Amino acid sequence: MPTIGQELRRERELRGVALSDISKITKISLTFLQALEDDRLNILPGEFFIKGMIRGYAKCIGLDENQALNIYQHSLQQKELDQAHEKRKRESPILRSRRSHTSLILVTALILVAVSVMIIMGFALKRTAAQRADSAPARGPAAGPAAGQSLPASPPPAPAVPAEAKVEELSLRLVFQQETWVRVSADGRTVLDQVKLPGEIVTFTCRREFLLTTGNAGGFRYALNGRDGKSLGGAGVILRNVRIGLDNFREYLGAQ
């Protein structure tokens, strides 16, 4: 998939627009625009500024702003995945072997500790039982109830706890508080994949599960079947394929 810089340059060149013309219209320095096209985002002032540049650039050449921002978010996610892959590749086989050896030693030690605790508890229980048997007074045959006395009544059975009603459909409502890119799939079908602005509200339903991916977990509030959901993370926290289904949605509900 092309990066945001590659995509913007391609769209600009297709339209025959000079980078200097974009600089004059948007009042963004030519150096920053060139860095954006070269994907040298590390020299730009920050996330908010980068998004503003992308919006201004896209609007200037007639490209959909949300589409450009979606490409940028996908580029960030792909970069994180590539960095994690490279980090795993750089690990030497010796280091991985040492880690596996250390994990094996730790697991063995935990098993030995657990077995030791069980043996000690077994001896303690036997000793306690023997002490009680030695100290207990001798008892004669159990006496029955005296004449005219009735046996004590059995306690009434505990009332049955009503089972929770079966839920056959799940509703997800998102209320956006910050500019946030989010992708939502309902029963395997993508129903949302775009940047939402503060104040926007969307609602979806499913019969099995939702999968939620976002670049800003603190940018929105959500509700499941009308009940507020608990926090998924703070501002800027990235979530990937968070599964909320009929079998586990109660785990995501906040306190009533």
Backbone torsions as a table, in degrees:
resi	resn	phi	psi	omega
1	MET	NA	133.8	-179.3
2	PRO	-66.3	152.7	176.4
3	THR	-77.0	169.9	179.7
4	ILE	-62.6	-39.1	178.9
5	GLY	-64.7	-44.6	179.2
6	GLN	-62.7	-41.6	-178.5
7	GLU	-67.1	-43.1	179.8
8	LEU	-65.2	-42.5	178.8
9	ARG	-62.7	-42.6	-179.4
10	ARG	-61.7	-46.2	-179.7
11	GLU	-65.1	-37.6	178.9
12	ARG	-65.3	-46.1	-178.6
13	GLU	-66.7	-34.5	176.4
14	LEU	-62.2	-33.0	-179.1
15	ARG	-90.4	-5.1	178.3
16	GLY	68.9	33.5	-179.5
17	VAL	-100.0	132.6	178.6
18	ALA	-80.2	146.8	179.8
19	LEU	-64.2	-33.3	178.8
20	SER	-65.1	-33.6	177.4
21	ASP	-66.4	-39.0	177.6
22	ILE	-64.1	-38.7	179.2
23	SER	-62.3	-41.1	179.9
24	LYS	-66.9	-39.6	-176.5
25	ILE	-74.7	-43.5	-175.0
26	THR	-88.4	-11.9	-176.8
27	LYS	64.5	22.7	176.1
28	ILE	-98.4	135.7	-175.5
29	SER	-60.3	147.3	-180.0
30	LEU	-61.9	-32.4	179.1
31	THR	-63.0	-44.0	179.3
32	PHE	-67.1	-40.4	179.0
33	LEU	-64.7	-39.2	178.2
34	GLN	-65.8	-39.3	177.8
35	ALA	-63.6	-37.7	178.1
36	LEU	-63.5	-45.2	179.6
37	GLU	-67.1	-29.7	179.9
38	ASP	-87.5	1.6	-179.3
39	ASP	62.2	29.8	174.4
40	ARG	-94.9	63.3	-174.3
41	LEU	-70.2	-17.8	-177.9
42	ASN	-66.9	-20.1	-179.8
43	ILE	-92.1	-4.1	179.2
44	LEU	-84.4	156.0	-171.1
45	PRO	-59.2	-35.1	-177.6
46	GLY	169.6	176.4	-174.5
47	GLU	-59.5	-46.4	-177.7
48	PHE	-63.3	-41.6	179.7
49	PHE	-66.1	-40.6	-179.6
50	ILE	-62.3	-45.0	179.7
51	LYS	-63.2	-39.0	177.4
52	GLY	-63.8	-40.3	177.5
53	MET	-61.6	-45.8	-178.3
54	ILE	-61.9	-43.0	178.8
55	ARG	-60.9	-48.4	-178.9
56	GLY	-63.4	-42.7	179.3
57	TYR	-61.2	-49.7	-177.5
58	ALA	-62.4	-43.7	-179.7
59	LYS	-63.0	-36.1	-176.9
60	CYS	-66.4	-35.8	-177.6
61	ILE	-99.9	5.3	176.7
62	GLY	82.0	24.4	178.7
63	LEU	-98.6	143.9	179.3
64	ASP	-60.7	125.0	-175.3
65	GLU	-64.9	-42.9	-179.5
66	ASN	-65.3	-37.4	177.3
67	GLN	-61.9	-42.3	178.8
68	ALA	-64.6	-41.0	179.0
69	LEU	-66.6	-36.1	176.6
70	ASN	-63.0	-41.0	177.3
71	ILE	-61.9	-39.9	179.1
72	TYR	-63.3	-44.8	-179.8
73	GLN	-64.2	-41.8	178.1
74	HIS	-63.4	-36.5	178.9
75	SER	-63.5	-41.5	179.0
76	LEU	-62.5	-44.9	-179.6
77	GLN	-63.6	-41.7	179.9
78	GLN	-65.0	-37.0	179.2
79	LYS	-63.5	-42.5	179.1
80	GLU	-63.1	-42.0	179.2
81	LEU	-64.7	-40.3	179.5
82	ASP	-65.0	-40.9	179.6
83	GLN	-64.0	-41.4	178.7
84	ALA	-64.9	-38.1	178.9
85	HIS	-65.4	-43.2	179.0
86	GLU	-64.3	-37.0	179.4
87	LYS	-63.5	-41.0	178.4
88	ARG	-66.9	-36.1	-180.0
89	LYS	-67.9	-32.4	-178.4
90	ARG	-74.1	-18.3	179.7
91	GLU	-65.9	129.8	-179.3
92	SER	-75.3	151.0	177.2
93	PRO	-57.3	-31.9	179.9
94	ILE	-65.0	-42.9	-179.5
95	LEU	-63.7	-42.8	178.5
96	ARG	-63.6	-37.1	178.7
97	SER	-65.4	-40.9	178.8
98	ARG	-63.2	-40.7	179.6
99	ARG	-63.8	-43.0	179.0
100	SER	-63.0	-41.2	179.6
101	HIS	-63.3	-43.0	179.1
102	THR	-63.0	-42.2	179.2
103	SER	-62.9	-39.8	179.3
104	LEU	-63.7	-43.1	178.4
105	ILE	-61.5	-42.9	-178.7
106	LEU	-63.4	-44.5	179.6
107	VAL	-63.1	-42.6	179.1
108	THR	-61.9	-42.7	180.0
109	ALA	-62.7	-41.4	179.7
110	LEU	-64.5	-39.1	178.3
111	ILE	-63.8	-42.9	179.6
112	LEU	-63.2	-41.3	178.9
113	VAL	-62.8	-43.7	-179.3
114	ALA	-62.9	-43.0	179.1
115	VAL	-63.5	-41.7	179.4
116	SER	-61.9	-42.8	179.6
117	VAL	-63.0	-41.8	179.8
118	MET	-64.2	-40.6	179.1
119	ILE	-64.1	-45.7	-179.8
120	ILE	-61.5	-43.0	-180.0
121	MET	-64.8	-37.1	178.5
122	GLY	-62.9	-45.6	177.4
123	PHE	-61.5	-41.3	-178.2
124	ALA	-63.9	-42.1	179.9
125	LEU	-65.3	-40.6	178.5
126	LYS	-63.3	-41.9	-179.2
127	ARG	-65.0	-41.1	179.8
128	THR	-64.8	-41.8	179.8
129	ALA	-63.9	-39.9	179.7
130	ALA	-65.9	-41.6	179.7
131	GLN	-63.3	-39.9	179.2
132	ARG	-67.0	-38.3	179.5
133	ALA	-65.1	-38.1	-179.4
134	ASP	-69.7	-35.8	-174.6
135	SER	-89.2	-10.0	-176.9
136	ALA	-74.3	133.5	177.8
137	PRO	-71.0	152.5	178.5
138	ALA	-67.9	140.8	-177.5
139	ARG	-122.3	143.5	175.4
140	GLY	-84.3	-174.5	178.6
141	PRO	-60.3	143.1	-178.7
142	ALA	-65.9	133.4	-179.3
143	ALA	-85.4	142.5	177.6
144	GLY	-81.8	179.4	-179.9
145	PRO	-69.2	143.9	178.9
146	ALA	-65.5	160.1	179.8
147	ALA	-59.6	138.5	178.3
148	GLY	85.8	-11.9	179.4
149	GLN	-92.7	147.1	177.3
150	SER	-107.6	152.9	177.7
151	LEU	-66.0	145.8	178.7
152	PRO	-62.7	142.5	-178.6
153	ALA	-69.4	145.5	177.1
154	SER	-71.4	145.1	-180.0
155	PRO	-65.2	145.8	-179.0
156	PRO	-65.0	146.7	179.1
157	PRO	-63.7	147.6	179.8
158	ALA	-68.6	142.1	179.9
159	PRO	-63.8	143.7	-179.8
160	ALA	-70.7	139.2	178.6
161	VAL	-84.1	122.8	-178.4
162	PRO	-64.4	136.9	178.8
163	ALA	-75.3	148.8	178.9
164	GLU	-66.4	143.0	-179.8
165	ALA	-63.8	140.4	-179.3
166	LYS	-71.4	130.9	179.5
167	VAL	-98.4	124.0	-178.0
168	GLU	-106.5	-9.5	179.8
169	GLU	-145.3	142.2	-177.3
170	LEU	-118.2	131.3	178.6
171	SER	-110.7	134.0	178.7
172	LEU	-121.1	122.4	179.9
173	ARG	-118.7	125.1	-178.9
174	LEU	-112.8	128.9	177.1
175	VAL	-118.7	115.1	-172.5
176	PHE	-89.7	133.2	179.3
177	GLN	-111.4	-18.4	178.0
178	GLN	-137.0	163.4	174.3
179	GLU	-63.8	119.7	-168.8
180	THR	-144.4	131.5	170.4
181	TRP	-90.0	135.1	-178.8
182	VAL	-147.6	144.3	173.5
183	ARG	-124.3	130.3	-179.2
184	VAL	-126.1	130.2	173.3
185	SER	-114.7	135.4	177.9
186	ALA	-118.1	115.5	-178.8
187	ASP	54.3	41.2	176.6
188	GLY	85.8	-1.1	-178.7
189	ARG	-113.6	127.3	179.9
190	THR	-70.5	121.4	-179.0
191	VAL	-111.4	-11.0	178.8
192	LEU	-155.9	132.6	176.8
193	ASP	-157.4	80.5	-177.7
194	GLN	-166.2	174.8	176.6
195	VAL	-89.6	127.4	178.8
196	LYS	-106.9	148.4	-177.8
197	LEU	-102.4	158.8	179.6
198	PRO	-54.7	135.4	179.3
199	GLY	97.2	-16.3	179.4
200	GLU	-75.7	146.5	-178.7
201	ILE	-133.6	133.2	176.1
202	VAL	-132.9	151.9	-179.9
203	THR	-137.3	136.8	178.8
204	PHE	-136.1	159.5	175.8
205	THR	-130.1	155.5	176.4
206	CYS	-148.1	166.4	178.2
207	ARG	-110.6	-7.3	178.5
208	ARG	-129.4	-64.3	-173.5
209	GLU	-161.0	156.2	169.5
210	PHE	-107.5	148.1	168.6
211	LEU	-120.4	125.8	-173.5
212	LEU	-121.6	129.2	176.6
213	THR	-130.5	134.9	-178.8
214	THR	-153.2	156.3	175.9
215	GLY	-98.2	3.7	-178.0
216	ASN	-153.5	84.9	-175.5
217	ALA	-64.4	-23.9	179.8
218	GLY	-91.1	7.4	-175.7
219	GLY	-88.0	0.0	-177.1
220	PHE	-154.6	159.1	168.9
221	ARG	-108.6	157.4	-179.5
222	TYR	-142.8	160.2	177.9
223	ALA	-137.6	145.5	179.2
224	LEU	-119.1	118.5	-176.7
225	ASN	50.1	41.7	175.4
226	GLY	85.5	-5.8	179.7
227	ARG	-105.6	136.6	-178.5
228	ASP	-61.5	138.8	177.6
229	GLY	-90.5	155.5	178.4
230	LYS	-78.9	164.2	-175.3
231	SER	-62.1	138.7	175.6
232	LEU	-98.9	-6.4	-179.3
233	GLY	148.3	170.9	-178.0
234	GLY	-88.0	-175.6	-179.8
235	ALA	-62.2	133.1	178.0
236	GLY	86.3	-6.5	179.6
237	VAL	-74.6	130.1	-178.4
238	ILE	-93.8	130.8	177.0
239	LEU	-118.9	141.8	179.4
240	ARG	-128.1	122.0	173.3
241	ASN	49.5	51.8	173.3
242	VAL	-70.9	121.1	-175.5
243	ARG	-94.2	123.3	175.8
244	ILE	-126.7	108.6	-175.7
245	GLY	-125.0	179.0	179.9
246	LEU	-61.8	-26.4	-176.8
247	ASP	-86.3	-15.8	-175.5
248	ASN	-135.3	7.9	-173.4
249	PHE	-65.2	-24.7	179.9
250	ARG	-65.5	-23.5	176.9
251	GLU	-66.0	-21.6	-177.1
252	TYR	-98.6	0.2	-179.4
253	LEU	-80.4	141.0	176.3
254	GLY	-79.1	172.8	179.4
255	ALA	-67.6	140.2	179.5
256	GLN	-81.5	NA	NA
